[in-house]
């Protein structure tokens, strides 16, 4: 899933990178702070904050301010859930697997859509993409004929070739950046546990195992300095969260709900998180953290045919995407979007 609240060009961020020894290590909540920080490869870093002119105070509630569902321009036969990320104000980078398994990419910027571009790739899963700097992005997917996680990245001018990160995944990946040049990828493994690999600014580290039994792909976001929040659907179809606080991973926390898809998560302000999933009625459900407590669930409609994908490009901003279903013929009809402006 960047799903995160990020710095646009113009802000200078000082990042101190600790060189790590690449070892396959099991993550645990009881590790000492030094061991956990080293094992994770997570670094103290100033939180990336979207550039906003005269930023408004954070909205206390997210229920009001939602626009109507609308179609995403450009004919596309989406064969996976979408992924969306952002690296500057009022910009959206949308990805989806198309007919034939190719990775498709469309940009929204300056009020206009670019049209779909075919990046190839032969995907066997939904993509997961995250921006980790200005005009820098990484995309992850499982490719046809391989259970490994594959990675490609955008350097501001062109996409790289696919890179094999290994592992054996049984779900689509999730992606998150928690600082400039830093990115983590999460998947469900063959034992239904969550696994993580990450790029520490110089090389890839991992894989490490997280406890828990997942029945969906994970979804992760970053809502503050050196913090990662991951969400999954458990064996009881309830939503669970696990948090990295910069020192250690917390135990899994149940957030309730009866969800029928993988979740997605996005941070729209410091210590503000929204999480979304498809409900048993086919609509998109929403719950959010207002800085002190969880609010919701609320039903946002949509009659969606996939797990949603959401991102925030600035304070009190959310954009969500999903595949839609034709109400008459019950067939997939491309992508739809709904946005919140608090």
Backbone torsions as a table, in degrees:
resi	resn	phi	psi	omega
1	UNK	NA	NA	NA
2	UNK	NA	92.1	176.7
3	UNK	-99.4	60.7	-168.5
4	UNK	-160.4	170.4	-171.7
5	UNK	-93.5	109.7	-160.3
6	UNK	-127.1	159.3	178.5
7	UNK	-79.7	131.6	170.7
8	UNK	-86.9	172.7	178.8
9	UNK	-61.6	142.4	179.0
10	UNK	118.7	-21.8	177.7
11	UNK	-98.8	137.9	178.9
12	UNK	-100.4	124.3	-178.1
13	UNK	-116.1	126.1	178.5
14	UNK	-93.5	118.7	-178.0
15	UNK	-121.8	124.5	175.9
16	UNK	-98.9	117.1	-174.8
17	UNK	-99.8	123.8	176.0
18	UNK	-89.2	128.4	176.3
19	UNK	-71.1	136.0	-173.5
20	UNK	-116.8	153.9	170.9
21	UNK	-93.4	124.3	-174.8
22	UNK	-77.4	102.8	178.4
23	UNK	-132.3	149.0	176.7
24	UNK	-87.1	109.2	-169.0
25	UNK	-126.7	143.5	177.3
26	UNK	-87.3	124.6	179.9
27	UNK	-74.9	145.2	177.1
28	UNK	-150.1	147.1	-177.0
29	UNK	-69.9	-24.4	-174.3
30	UNK	-87.8	4.4	-178.5
31	UNK	-68.3	154.3	177.4
32	UNK	-69.4	157.1	-178.2
33	UNK	-55.6	-42.8	-178.4
34	UNK	-65.8	-44.9	179.8
35	UNK	-62.5	-43.0	-178.1
36	UNK	-64.5	-44.7	-179.5
37	UNK	-62.4	-40.5	180.0
38	UNK	-71.5	-42.7	-179.8
39	UNK	-62.1	-37.6	-177.5
40	UNK	-78.0	-28.5	-171.7
41	UNK	74.2	16.4	179.4
42	UNK	-85.0	143.2	-171.8
43	UNK	-124.5	144.9	171.9
44	UNK	-61.3	127.1	-178.6
45	UNK	-150.4	143.6	174.8
46	UNK	-63.8	134.3	-177.8
47	UNK	-64.3	138.8	178.9
48	UNK	-81.1	119.7	-175.9
49	UNK	-114.6	129.6	-178.9
50	UNK	-60.7	141.5	179.6
51	UNK	-76.3	118.4	-179.0
52	UNK	-133.7	129.1	175.7
53	UNK	-71.4	127.2	-178.6
54	UNK	45.1	62.4	-174.7
55	UNK	-58.0	137.3	179.8
56	UNK	-79.1	157.2	174.2
57	UNK	-60.4	151.1	-179.9
58	UNK	-63.9	134.1	179.8
59	UNK	-67.1	133.5	-178.0
60	UNK	-72.2	-26.7	-178.8
61	UNK	-131.2	146.9	-178.0
62	UNK	-106.0	0.8	-176.0
63	UNK	-68.3	-36.7	-179.3
64	UNK	-91.4	155.6	176.6
65	UNK	99.2	5.6	178.1
66	UNK	-82.6	131.9	172.8
67	UNK	-79.4	179.1	177.9
68	UNK	-81.8	157.7	172.7
69	UNK	-64.2	141.0	179.0
70	UNK	-142.0	153.2	178.5
71	UNK	-75.1	146.5	173.8
72	UNK	-85.4	124.7	-176.6
73	UNK	-59.8	151.5	178.1
74	UNK	100.0	120.0	179.8
75	UNK	-68.1	125.5	179.1
76	UNK	-149.9	137.2	172.6
77	UNK	-98.0	95.1	-178.7
78	UNK	-76.7	131.5	179.1
79	UNK	-116.7	18.8	175.7
80	UNK	-154.5	171.4	167.7
81	UNK	-65.3	150.1	177.8
82	UNK	-80.5	171.2	169.9
83	UNK	-133.9	145.4	-179.7
84	UNK	-141.3	141.2	175.7
85	UNK	-143.6	175.8	-178.9
86	UNK	-151.9	148.9	175.4
87	UNK	-131.5	7.3	173.3
88	UNK	-161.0	171.6	-177.8
89	UNK	-59.2	135.7	174.5
90	UNK	55.2	38.7	178.6
91	UNK	-131.6	135.8	179.3
92	UNK	-130.2	134.5	174.5
93	UNK	-115.2	112.6	-173.3
94	UNK	-110.5	134.5	-178.5
95	UNK	-130.4	148.4	176.0
96	UNK	-159.6	154.6	172.3
97	UNK	-82.4	130.4	-179.3
98	UNK	-98.8	-177.2	176.7
99	UNK	-60.7	129.6	-176.2
100	UNK	94.6	-7.3	174.9
101	UNK	90.9	4.2	-179.3
102	UNK	-78.5	150.6	177.1
103	UNK	-82.9	122.9	178.9
104	UNK	-107.9	146.0	-173.2
105	UNK	-138.1	132.7	175.7
106	UNK	-138.3	142.2	-177.8
107	UNK	-114.4	137.4	169.5
108	UNK	-111.1	120.7	-179.5
109	UNK	-154.8	140.1	178.9
110	UNK	62.2	26.3	179.4
111	UNK	83.0	5.1	-176.5
112	UNK	-127.4	150.2	174.4
113	UNK	-95.9	143.7	-176.2
114	UNK	-81.5	-22.7	-167.2
115	UNK	91.5	155.7	-175.4
116	UNK	-76.4	137.6	175.2
117	UNK	-118.3	138.3	-175.4
118	UNK	-95.5	117.5	-179.1
119	UNK	-100.3	2.3	-180.0
120	UNK	67.2	-157.2	170.4
121	UNK	114.9	-24.6	179.7
122	UNK	58.3	59.7	-174.9
123	UNK	-78.2	142.5	173.0
124	UNK	-108.7	2.3	-179.8
125	UNK	-143.8	171.7	168.6
126	UNK	-65.0	148.4	175.2
127	UNK	-79.8	162.4	171.5
128	UNK	-137.4	121.3	-173.9
129	UNK	-126.7	145.8	-179.7
130	UNK	-144.5	137.1	173.4
131	UNK	-88.5	136.1	-178.1
132	UNK	-124.5	16.7	176.3
133	UNK	174.5	179.2	179.1
134	UNK	-67.2	119.1	179.8
135	UNK	58.8	35.8	176.8
136	UNK	-132.6	129.7	-177.9
137	UNK	-143.5	154.2	170.9
138	UNK	-126.0	142.1	173.9
139	UNK	-124.1	143.6	-177.8
140	UNK	-128.9	149.4	176.6
141	UNK	-166.7	162.5	166.4
142	UNK	-90.6	134.2	-177.6
143	UNK	-103.6	157.9	-178.1
144	UNK	-60.7	133.8	179.2
145	UNK	84.0	6.9	-177.6
146	UNK	-148.4	137.5	174.1
147	UNK	-91.8	1.8	-178.9
148	UNK	-77.3	163.8	174.6
149	UNK	-91.8	130.1	179.5
150	UNK	-113.5	152.5	-172.6
151	UNK	-136.7	136.9	168.9
152	UNK	-136.0	154.9	-175.3
153	UNK	-138.9	154.1	-179.6
154	UNK	-104.2	123.8	-176.2
155	UNK	-98.9	12.4	-178.8
156	UNK	103.1	-16.9	180.0
157	UNK	-130.5	-35.0	-177.4
158	UNK	-154.6	163.5	177.4
159	UNK	-88.9	144.8	175.7
160	UNK	-76.3	173.7	166.8
161	UNK	-72.9	163.6	177.6
162	UNK	-70.2	139.9	-179.4
163	UNK	-119.3	130.2	-179.0
164	UNK	-84.5	117.7	179.0
165	UNK	-96.6	2.2	178.3
166	UNK	75.9	-161.0	-177.0
167	UNK	81.8	166.8	173.6
168	UNK	-128.6	104.6	-173.1
169	UNK	-100.5	144.7	174.7
170	UNK	-118.8	20.0	175.4
171	UNK	-150.7	167.3	168.6
172	UNK	-64.2	152.9	178.5
173	UNK	-79.5	169.0	168.9
174	UNK	-127.7	145.1	-176.9
175	UNK	-130.9	144.4	178.6
176	UNK	-152.8	143.7	171.6
177	UNK	-112.4	134.1	179.0
178	UNK	-114.6	11.0	177.0
179	UNK	178.3	164.7	-179.1
180	UNK	-58.3	127.8	177.8
181	UNK	77.4	5.0	-176.9
182	UNK	-117.5	135.4	-180.0
183	UNK	-150.9	140.7	176.0
184	UNK	-118.7	148.8	173.6
185	UNK	-125.8	137.5	-177.8
186	UNK	-125.2	143.7	175.1
187	UNK	-144.9	167.2	167.7
188	UNK	-90.2	134.7	-179.9
189	UNK	-92.7	-176.2	-178.5
190	UNK	-67.4	-20.0	176.6
191	UNK	-94.9	11.0	178.7
192	UNK	69.2	11.2	174.0
193	UNK	-89.2	162.7	177.6
194	UNK	-88.1	133.3	177.7
195	UNK	-119.9	151.8	-175.0
196	UNK	-136.7	137.5	167.1
197	UNK	-128.8	153.5	-177.8
198	UNK	-149.0	154.3	175.7
199	UNK	-102.5	123.0	-172.3
200	UNK	-97.4	16.0	-178.8
201	UNK	103.5	-17.0	179.7
202	UNK	-131.1	-36.1	-178.2
203	UNK	-157.8	167.6	179.0
204	UNK	-84.1	137.9	178.3
205	UNK	-121.1	145.3	173.9
206	UNK	131.8	177.5	14.0
207	UNK	-99.2	152.2	172.7
208	UNK	-121.4	154.3	-175.3
209	UNK	-103.2	139.6	171.1
210	UNK	-112.6	142.0	179.9
211	UNK	-69.2	174.4	178.9
212	UNK	108.5	157.3	177.3
213	UNK	-113.6	113.7	-177.4
214	UNK	-97.9	141.7	171.1
215	UNK	-118.3	19.9	177.8
216	UNK	-154.8	171.9	167.3
217	UNK	-66.6	149.4	174.6
218	UNK	-77.7	169.2	173.6
219	UNK	-142.0	133.2	-175.1
220	UNK	-135.3	149.6	176.3
221	UNK	-145.5	168.9	178.0
222	UNK	-124.8	123.0	-175.4
223	UNK	-113.9	15.0	-179.3
224	UNK	175.4	-178.8	-178.3
225	UNK	-55.7	124.2	170.5
226	UNK	53.3	39.4	-176.7
227	UNK	-128.7	140.5	174.3
228	UNK	-132.9	131.9	172.6
229	UNK	-114.0	122.9	178.3
230	UNK	-113.7	141.5	-177.7
231	UNK	-127.3	142.3	178.2
232	UNK	-144.5	162.3	168.2
233	UNK	-93.6	130.9	-179.4
234	UNK	-89.3	-177.6	-178.0
235	UNK	-67.0	-17.2	177.6
236	UNK	-97.3	11.7	-179.0
237	UNK	65.3	18.0	174.3
238	UNK	-95.6	161.4	-179.3
239	UNK	-88.7	136.1	177.7
240	UNK	-128.3	150.1	-179.4
241	UNK	-129.2	142.8	171.0
242	UNK	-131.8	136.9	-170.7
243	UNK	-121.7	133.6	166.8
244	UNK	-97.9	121.1	-174.6
245	UNK	-101.6	12.7	-177.7
246	UNK	99.8	-14.2	-179.9
247	UNK	-125.7	-38.2	-177.9
248	UNK	-160.2	163.8	175.4
249	UNK	-86.9	134.0	174.1
250	UNK	-78.1	168.0	174.7
251	UNK	-73.8	162.9	178.4
252	UNK	-64.9	137.5	-179.8
253	UNK	-117.5	129.1	179.2
254	UNK	-81.9	134.6	179.3
255	UNK	-117.1	8.2	173.9
256	UNK	76.2	-165.5	178.5
257	UNK	86.4	149.9	172.8
258	UNK	-112.1	94.7	-172.4
259	UNK	-105.8	150.0	-175.6
260	UNK	-118.9	18.9	176.6
261	UNK	-148.8	170.8	167.8
262	UNK	-63.0	148.7	176.5
263	UNK	-81.2	171.2	166.6
264	UNK	-137.7	153.8	-176.0
265	UNK	-140.3	148.3	177.9
266	UNK	-148.7	143.7	176.2
267	UNK	-103.6	128.2	-176.9
268	UNK	-115.7	19.9	177.5
269	UNK	170.5	166.1	175.8
270	UNK	-57.0	124.5	179.4
271	UNK	60.3	31.1	174.8
272	UNK	-123.8	128.3	-177.8
273	UNK	-138.9	136.7	168.8
274	UNK	-114.9	140.4	176.4
275	UNK	-126.9	140.0	-173.9
276	UNK	-131.4	153.4	173.6
277	UNK	-162.7	165.8	174.0
278	UNK	-83.3	134.8	178.7
279	UNK	-89.4	178.0	-178.8
280	UNK	-70.8	-10.4	174.8
281	UNK	-94.1	4.3	179.3
282	UNK	85.7	-4.7	-179.6
283	UNK	-89.1	163.9	176.3
284	UNK	-83.2	125.1	177.6
285	UNK	-101.7	150.4	-174.4
286	UNK	-137.4	133.6	171.5
287	UNK	-137.1	148.8	-176.2
288	UNK	-144.7	156.1	177.2
289	UNK	-99.9	120.4	-174.7
290	UNK	-94.7	11.5	-179.0
291	UNK	109.1	-19.0	179.7
292	UNK	-139.9	-20.7	-178.3
293	UNK	-157.7	162.3	176.6
294	UNK	-85.9	135.4	178.4
295	UNK	-116.8	144.5	176.7
296	UNK	108.4	179.0	27.3
297	UNK	-90.5	155.8	170.0
298	UNK	-127.0	148.4	-178.3
299	UNK	-96.3	118.4	-178.0
300	UNK	-104.4	12.8	175.2
301	UNK	67.4	-158.0	172.4
302	UNK	110.5	-28.8	-176.1
303	UNK	48.6	59.5	-172.0
304	UNK	-87.2	151.2	-176.8
305	UNK	-108.2	10.7	-178.9
306	UNK	-152.6	172.5	167.3
307	UNK	-66.3	145.2	179.4
308	UNK	-77.7	170.4	173.5
309	UNK	-137.0	127.5	-174.3
310	UNK	-134.0	153.6	179.6
311	UNK	-152.3	159.0	174.2
312	UNK	-124.1	128.9	177.4
313	UNK	-102.1	2.1	178.8
314	UNK	-175.2	174.0	-179.0
315	UNK	-58.4	133.1	177.5
316	UNK	60.0	36.8	178.7
317	UNK	-131.8	130.6	173.9
318	UNK	-139.9	138.0	172.9
319	UNK	-128.1	126.5	-177.6
320	UNK	-120.1	144.3	179.9
321	UNK	-132.4	152.6	175.4
322	UNK	-162.1	161.7	167.6
323	UNK	-74.5	148.1	-178.9
324	UNK	-115.0	164.8	-180.0
325	UNK	-120.5	132.5	174.9
326	UNK	-66.8	125.9	-174.7
327	UNK	-68.0	-20.3	-178.6
328	UNK	-92.2	-51.0	-173.8
329	UNK	-96.3	-6.8	178.2
330	UNK	56.7	39.9	178.4
331	UNK	-118.3	153.6	179.6
332	UNK	-64.3	138.9	-176.2
333	UNK	-132.4	47.8	176.0
334	UNK	78.3	-155.3	-174.5
335	UNK	-108.6	146.3	172.5
336	UNK	-123.8	161.3	-175.5
337	UNK	-136.4	144.0	170.4
338	UNK	-139.4	138.4	-176.1
339	UNK	-126.7	155.7	176.9
340	UNK	-120.9	131.6	175.6
341	UNK	-126.2	102.8	-175.1
342	UNK	-82.8	NA	NA
